[in-house]
Amino acid sequence: MQLNLIKKPENEIISLAEAKNYLRIDHDFDDTLIVGTIKSTREALESIIQKSIFKQTWEYVLDNYSICNFDFCESDYPSIFCDIIKIPLPKPPIMKIISVKVGEKEQKECKYSVEKINHKFCLCINYGKSLHRRNKVSIKIIYEAGIADKVENIPYQLKLANLMLMANAYQERFSYKQEGVISQGIKQLLSPFLNLRIF
């Protein structure tokens, strides 16, 4: 299984001006550093909550995957049940499925759907009977994901968590301290976006 980011977010969830205001900085010497810190801390937040915050496009590839290897129950891994292949998609929530390919064959929209199963966004492909269980198959899914597609629609808890983590990273940029990067306050801000995930 391979996940590739093929279109980055068009903007960050906080602007350079917002970051500098939060840091109480009125010079331009560190602008490049601050912009990089905003991006890297947003990516860190996405890794923690296992979700895409701002709209981005992903390619998820299951290459030469044997149908025999699919689980027969609900799990974090691809499963097959009643001729439906269910593939949990990483970095949800899913906004739009752009394309689905099984082998070399592009799937029509009527052949697949997205369902939310146990807090997971799963692509369900009605393809079971036409695949021999011993054969290997490649599945390529391209989709858009994100909590919001516009900056103004991003929950303020995520913006504040990004500001707090960015400020911590900026202020500790000369330190090699590894502990306490994610404060209790940031954890509380992120808690509504976690699926019973423990830090």
C-alpha positions in Angstrom: 0.0 0.0 0.0 1.3 3.4 -1.0 -0.1 6.9 -0.3 1.1 9.8 -2.4 0.2 13.4 -2.1 -0.4 14.6 -5.6 -1.9 18.1 -4.9 -0.9 20.1 -1.9 -3.2 22.4 -0.1 -3.6 25.7 -1.9 -3.0 27.7 1.3 -2.0 27.1 4.9 -4.6 27.2 7.6 -2.9 30.2 9.2 -1.3 33.1 7.4 2.1 34.5 7.8 0.5 37.7 9.2 -1.5 35.7 11.8 1.6 33.8 12.8 3.7 36.9 13.2 0.9 38.6 15.2 0.7 35.5 17.5 4.5 35.6 17.9 4.6 39.4 18.5 7.1 39.8 15.7 7.3 43.0 13.6 10.4 42.3 11.5 10.8 40.3 8.2 14.0 38.5 8.9 12.4 35.2 9.8 9.6 35.1 7.3 10.9 32.1 5.4 11.5 30.2 8.6 8.0 31.0 9.9 6.3 30.0 6.7 8.2 26.7 6.8 7.3 26.2 10.4 3.6 26.9 9.7 3.6 24.1 7.0 5.5 21.6 9.0 3.4 22.0 12.2 0.2 21.7 10.1 1.5 18.5 8.7 2.4 17.3 12.3 -1.2 18.1 13.4 -2.6 16.1 10.4 -0.3 13.2 11.4 -1.7 13.3 15.0 -5.3 13.4 14.1 -4.9 11.2 11.0 -6.9 13.5 8.9 -6.4 16.1 6.1 -7.1 19.5 7.5 -7.2 21.6 4.3 -8.3 20.2 0.9 -5.6 18.1 -0.8 -5.5 15.4 -3.4 -4.2 11.9 -2.6 -3.3 8.8 -4.6 -3.7 5.5 -2.8 -2.3 2.5 -4.4 -2.7 -1.2 -3.5 -0.2 -2.8 -5.9 -0.2 -6.5 -6.8 -2.5 -7.2 -3.9 -3.9 -10.7 -3.7 -7.6 -10.9 -3.1 -6.8 -13.8 -0.7 -5.0 -11.3 1.5 -8.1 -9.2 2.0 -9.6 -9.6 5.5 -13.1 -10.9 5.8 -14.1 -8.5 8.6 -14.2 -4.8 9.3 -10.6 -3.5 10.0 -8.1 -0.8 9.1 -7.1 -3.0 6.1 -8.9 -3.8 2.9 -11.6 -6.4 3.3 -14.0 -8.2 1.1 -17.5 -9.3 2.1 -20.5 -10.3 -0.2 -18.5 -9.4 -3.3 -17.8 -5.9 -2.1 -14.2 -4.8 -1.6 -14.0 -2.3 1.2 -10.9 -0.1 1.4 -10.4 2.3 4.3 -9.0 5.5 2.8 -6.2 7.3 4.8 -6.2 11.0 5.5 -10.0 11.5 5.6 -12.6 13.0 5.5 -13.2 12.3 1.9 -14.6 15.1 -0.2 -14.6 13.6 -3.6 -13.5 10.4 -5.4 -11.8 11.5 -8.6 -11.0 8.1 -10.1 -10.8 4.4 -9.3 -8.8 1.9 -11.3 -8.8 -1.9 -10.8 -6.0 -3.3 -12.8 -6.1 -1.3 -16.1 -9.8 -0.8 -15.9 -11.3 2.6 -14.9 -14.4 2.0 -12.7 -17.6 3.8 -13.4 -19.1 5.8 -10.5 -22.0 3.3 -10.2 -19.5 0.5 -9.3 -18.2 2.2 -6.2 -19.4 4.3 -3.2 -17.9 5.9 -0.1 -19.3 4.7 3.2 -18.4 5.8 6.8 -17.9 2.6 8.8 -16.8 2.8 12.4 -15.4 6.3 12.0 -13.5 5.2 8.8 -14.2 6.4 5.3 -14.2 3.3 3.1 -14.3 3.0 -0.6 -16.7 0.1 -1.4 -16.1 -1.4 -4.9 -18.6 -3.9 -6.3 -16.1 -6.0 -8.0 -15.8 -9.3 -6.0 -17.2 -11.9 -8.5 -15.2 -10.7 -11.4 -11.9 -11.2 -9.6 -10.3 -14.6 -9.0 -9.3 -14.8 -5.4 -5.9 -16.2 -6.2 -5.0 -13.5 -8.7 -3.2 -10.4 -7.7 -4.8 -7.0 -8.5 -3.7 -3.4 -8.5 -6.1 -0.8 -7.3 -5.4 2.9 -7.7 -7.7 5.5 -6.0 -7.4 9.2 -6.5 -9.4 11.4 -4.1 -9.8 14.8 -2.5 -9.8 14.9 1.3 -10.0 17.6 3.9 -12.0 18.9 6.8 -12.5 22.2 4.9 -11.8 23.6 1.4 -11.7 27.2 2.4 -9.6 28.9 5.1 -12.7 30.5 6.7 -14.4 27.0 7.1 -11.5 25.5 9.2 -12.5 25.0 12.8 -10.8 27.6 15.1 -9.5 24.8 17.4 -7.3 23.6 14.6 -6.1 27.1 13.7 -5.3 27.7 17.4 -3.5 24.3 17.7 -1.5 25.2 14.6 -0.6 28.6 16.1 0.4 27.1 19.4 2.6 24.3 17.9 4.1 26.7 15.4 5.0 29.2 18.2 6.6 26.4 20.3 8.6 25.1 17.3 9.8 28.7 16.4 10.7 29.6 20.0 12.5 26.2 20.6 14.3 26.3 17.2 17.7 26.3 18.8 16.9 23.6 21.3 17.1 19.8 20.9 14.5 19.2 23.6 12.3 16.3 22.5 9.8 16.2 25.4 6.6 18.2 25.8 6.2 19.3 22.2 2.5 18.6 22.2 1.1 20.4 25.3 -2.0 19.4 27.2 -3.7 22.5 25.7 -3.0 21.4 22.1 -4.2 17.8 23.0 -7.5 19.2 24.3 -8.0 21.4 21.2 -7.4 18.3 19.0 -9.6 15.9 21.0 -12.8 16.5 18.9 -10.9 15.5 15.8 -9.6 12.2 17.1 -11.3 8.8 16.7 -10.6 7.5 20.2 -6.9 7.9 19.4 -4.5 8.1 22.4 -1.4 10.2 22.3 
